[in-house]
């Protein structure tokens, strides 16, 4: 047991430069890192958490109150480490040398590549046992968030108590600190099996919302633009709100939309699109919206931000299509392009939307309407199938309420709502067979799906993939957004 008078190693010295370097490198590690399990804003690096905990749990060998038994046993532990760095034998004989070697060990153990290797783990745990004897240290973190500190405490052989006020953090803690250590790699296989079952059932139930093309191509993403009406007296054209008309900007592969204005006698001007391969950037239209100001491509009139906000607010954000009674689009969001995969061909292809694409959207709207009608007819028991909790306006952070997106459900298109409700309904039945732990992991996978299934997702022009909603701690307005088809399966693979 460490005497109260003895200073901990962290009070005397700490390898901050080396640990900081490992913490920075850890940000770019994706495969197998707990941070990829679920997004958490204030997550602490595992490298610094591991290093600081060790420095706090171990006494300073140079302190006169440091137990001699610790110095003796610590030397034995370090010298018996398999694959230890050379040069330890001579330096470790003095108290100052032992101090430097322990600090060096802490710095090297902060390396992600060493964090799960048996020699490093065994040595770290042995040093902690040497310092505390039979009294296993208890590490308490009442605001644990993403769980970096308690996870590293478990790695060092400590007992851990972790909690948080946020229920999302509590779910992450439950999975990271209890489920995964208890069940091991077998839990991942159970999750993949449950996810595969849900995916097959969801594909059958949602097939009419994501139809394949007549030529066999499979749509994987739908590119949309919110729209407003030009308020110039002699125009009235529909303005697609688009920051850019690029579809793909890879070095050797470029696709874009060519904009043209169609005019006929007595009719309102209309904007038409064409998919083409630009040879120069000058061939591409510059965009129609900047800082919430919309420029009409037909008459070049500029719609001020307050009018853009007013028009979109009337449509609760403008992420859904407005159809007439015959099923023809007359307003709301406009589909600008569809991204497809063709059988036997590599790469993504782009085409203009068809009536069949809009028909699937109309069916999704009808399905969501039936869901809400059933909920209301049942006395509104339980939670609304589409989240109806209010979305707060936080200037500079949550700006979407300025555009009429006042509830969390307003963030999603009708098709996204229908698909997510179906997944939420399927998950509990499948998870019951796998147990509580599988159900919690499926909840995390569904959260990841929600992150990529909202009307605040944009299209990554060089990666040809969707950018997720919570890329930063804000909900800004995305004018031209992306609706993807795949969600749960990739989320489970990432989990």
Secondary structure in CASP SS format (residue, H / E / C, confidence):
PFRMAT SS
TARGET T0000
AUTHOR 0000-0000-0000
METHOD secondary structure of the structure
MODEL  1
X C 1.00
X C 1.00
X C 1.00
X C 1.00
X C 1.00
X C 1.00
X C 1.00
X E 1.00
X H 1.00
X H 1.00
X H 1.00
X C 1.00
X C 1.00
X C 1.00
X C 1.00
X H 1.00
X H 1.00
X H 1.00
X H 1.00
X H 1.00
X H 1.00
X H 1.00
X H 1.00
X H 1.00
X H 1.00
X H 1.00
X C 1.00
X C 1.00
X C 1.00
X C 1.00
X C 1.00
X C 1.00
X C 1.00
X H 1.00
X H 1.00
X H 1.00
X C 1.00
X C 1.00
X C 1.00
X C 1.00
X C 1.00
X C 1.00
X C 1.00
X C 1.00
X C 1.00
X H 1.00
X H 1.00
X H 1.00
X H 1.00
X H 1.00
X H 1.00
X H 1.00
X H 1.00
X H 1.00
X H 1.00
X H 1.00
X H 1.00
X C 1.00
X E 1.00
X C 1.00
X C 1.00
X C 1.00
X C 1.00
X C 1.00
X C 1.00
X C 1.00
X C 1.00
X H 1.00
X H 1.00
X H 1.00
X H 1.00
X H 1.00
X H 1.00
X H 1.00
X H 1.00
X H 1.00
X H 1.00
X H 1.00
X H 1.00
X C 1.00
X C 1.00
X C 1.00
X C 1.00
X C 1.00
X C 1.00
X C 1.00
X C 1.00
X H 1.00
X H 1.00
X H 1.00
X H 1.00
X C 1.00
X C 1.00
X C 1.00
X H 1.00
X H 1.00
X H 1.00
X H 1.00
X H 1.00
X H 1.00
X H 1.00
X H 1.00
X H 1.00
X H 1.00
X H 1.00
X H 1.00
X H 1.00
X H 1.00
X H 1.00
X C 1.00
X C 1.00
X H 1.00
X H 1.00
X H 1.00
X C 1.00
X C 1.00
X C 1.00
X H 1.00
X H 1.00
X H 1.00
X H 1.00
X H 1.00
X H 1.00
X H 1.00
X H 1.00
X H 1.00
X H 1.00
X H 1.00
X H 1.00
X H 1.00
X H 1.00
X H 1.00
X C 1.00
X C 1.00
X C 1.00
X C 1.00
X C 1.00
X E 1.00
X E 1.00
X E 1.00
X E 1.00
X C 1.00
X C 1.00
X C 1.00
X C 1.00
X C 1.00
X C 1.00
X H 1.00
X H 1.00
X H 1.00
X H 1.00
X H 1.00
X H 1.00
X H 1.00
X H 1.00
X C 1.00
X C 1.00
X C 1.00
X E 1.00
X E 1.00
X E 1.00
X E 1.00
X C 1.00
X C 1.00
X C 1.00
X C 1.00
X H 1.00
X H 1.00
X H 1.00
X H 1.00
X H 1.00
X H 1.00
X H 1.00
X H 1.00
X H 1.00
X H 1.00
X H 1.00
X H 1.00
X H 1.00
X H 1.00
X H 1.00
X H 1.00
X H 1.00
X C 1.00
X H 1.00
X H 1.00
X H 1.00
X H 1.00
X H 1.00
X H 1.00
X H 1.00
X H 1.00
X H 1.00
X H 1.00
X H 1.00
X H 1.00
X H 1.00
X H 1.00
X H 1.00
X H 1.00
X H 1.00
X H 1.00
X H 1.00
X H 1.00
X H 1.00
X C 1.00
X H 1.00
X H 1.00
X H 1.00
X C 1.00
X C 1.00
X C 1.00
X C 1.00
X C 1.00
X C 1.00
X C 1.00
X C 1.00
X E 1.00
X E 1.00
X E 1.00
X E 1.00
X E 1.00
X E 1.00
X E 1.00
X E 1.00
X C 1.00
X E 1.00
X E 1.00
X E 1.00
X C 1.00
X C 1.00
X C 1.00
X C 1.00
X C 1.00
X C 1.00
X C 1.00
X C 1.00
X E 1.00
X E 1.00
X E 1.00
X C 1.00
X C 1.00
X C 1.00
X C 1.00
X C 1.00
X E 1.00
X E 1.00
X E 1.00
X E 1.00
X E 1.00
X C 1.00
X C 1.00
X E 1.00
X E 1.00
X E 1.00
X E 1.00
X E 1.00
X E 1.00
X E 1.00
X E 1.00
X E 1.00
X E 1.00
X C 1.00
X C 1.00
X C 1.00
X C 1.00
X C 1.00
X C 1.00
X C 1.00
X E 1.00
X E 1.00
X E 1.00
X E 1.00
X E 1.00
X E 1.00
X E 1.00
X C 1.00
X C 1.00
X C 1.00
X C 1.00
X H 1.00
X H 1.00
X H 1.00
X C 1.00
X C 1.00
X C 1.00
X C 1.00
X C 1.00
X E 1.00
X E 1.00
X C 1.00
X C 1.00
X E 1.00
X E 1.00
X E 1.00
X C 1.00
X C 1.00
X C 1.00
X C 1.00
X C 1.00
X C 1.00
X E 1.00
X E 1.00
X C 1.00
X H 1.00
X H 1.00
X H 1.00
X H 1.00
X H 1.00
X H 1.00
X H 1.00
X H 1.00
X H 1.00
X C 1.00
X C 1.00
X C 1.00
X C 1.00
X C 1.00
X C 1.00
X C 1.00
X E 1.00
X E 1.00
X E 1.00
X C 1.00
X C 1.00
X C 1.00
X C 1.00
X C 1.00
X E 1.00
X E 1.00
X E 1.00
X E 1.00
X C 1.00
X E 1.00
X E 1.00
X E 1.00
X E 1.00
X E 1.00
X E 1.00
X E 1.00
X E 1.00
X C 1.00
X C 1.00
X C 1.00
X C 1.00
X C 1.00
X C 1.00
X C 1.00
X E 1.00
X E 1.00
X E 1.00
X C 1.00
X C 1.00
X C 1.00
X H 1.00
X H 1.00
X H 1.00
X H 1.00
X H 1.00
X H 1.00
X H 1.00
X H 1.00
X H 1.00
X H 1.00
X H 1.00
X H 1.00
X H 1.00
X H 1.00
X H 1.00
X H 1.00
X H 1.00
X H 1.00
X H 1.00
X H 1.00
X H 1.00
X H 1.00
X H 1.00
X C 1.00
X C 1.00
X C 1.00
X C 1.00
X C 1.00
X C 1.00
X C 1.00
X C 1.00
X C 1.00
X C 1.00
X C 1.00
X C 1.00
X E 1.00
X C 1.00
X C 1.00
X C 1.00
X E 1.00
X C 1.00
X C 1.00
X C 1.00
X E 1.00
X C 1.00
X H 1.00
X H 1.00
X H 1.00
X H 1.00
X C 1.00
X C 1.00
X C 1.00
X E 1.00
X H 1.00
X H 1.00
X H 1.00
X H 1.00
X C 1.00
X C 1.00
X H 1.00
X H 1.00
X H 1.00
X H 1.00
X H 1.00
X H 1.00
X H 1.00
X H 1.00
X H 1.00
X H 1.00
X H 1.00
X H 1.00
X H 1.00
X H 1.00
X H 1.00
X H 1.00
X H 1.00
X H 1.00
X H 1.00
X H 1.00
X H 1.00
X C 1.00
X H 1.00
X H 1.00
X H 1.00
X H 1.00
X H 1.00
X H 1.00
X H 1.00
X H 1.00
X H 1.00
X H 1.00
X H 1.00
X H 1.00
X H 1.00
X H 1.00
X H 1.00
X H 1.00
X H 1.00
X C 1.00
X C 1.00
X C 1.00
X C 1.00
X C 1.00
X C 1.00
X E 1.00
X E 1.00
X C 1.00
X C 1.00
X C 1.00
X C 1.00
X E 1.00
X E 1.00
X C 1.00
X C 1.00
X C 1.00
X C 1.00
X C 1.00
X C 1.00
X C 1.00
X C 1.00
X E 1.00
X C 1.00
X C 1.00
X C 1.00
X C 1.00
X C 1.00
X C 1.00
X E 1.00
X E 1.00
X E 1.00
X C 1.00
X C 1.00
X C 1.00
X H 1.00
X H 1.00
X H 1.00
X H 1.00
X H 1.00
X H 1.00
X H 1.00
X C 1.00
END
